Amino acid sequence: MAEKFEILSRYRNISSSKELEEAIKNDRVAKHPSWEDLIVIENLEEKVKRLLRAGSILNGTV
């Protein structure tokens, strides 16, 4: 998740992928490279979700 926070630190007053997406849509940040940054962040978030699900299955908490 350090990579996510490093990417978000490039943008003022933005602390989540949802906020970055809204900023892009409302032209508050340049579309390039912010779209690419958003894709990277969303992929990282999805990977974390998959890992948490896998951990839950292994621990028998699902």
Residue, then its C-alpha position, 0 to 999 in steps of 0.5 A: m500500500a506504500e505505492k498507493f500512498e506515494i502515488l496519491s501524494r502527487y495530488r493535492n487534497i486527494s487521499s483516495s482512488k474515488e477522490l482522484e477519479e472525481a478530480i479527473k472527471n471534474d478537470r481538477v487534475a490533468k488527465h495524463p498521467s492521473w488516469e494511469d495513476l488511478i488504474v495502478i491504484e485500483n489494481l493495488e486495491e483489488k490485489v489487497k482485497r483478493l489477498l484479504r479474501a484468501g487469508s480469510i479462506l485460509n483462516g476459516t473465517v469465511 
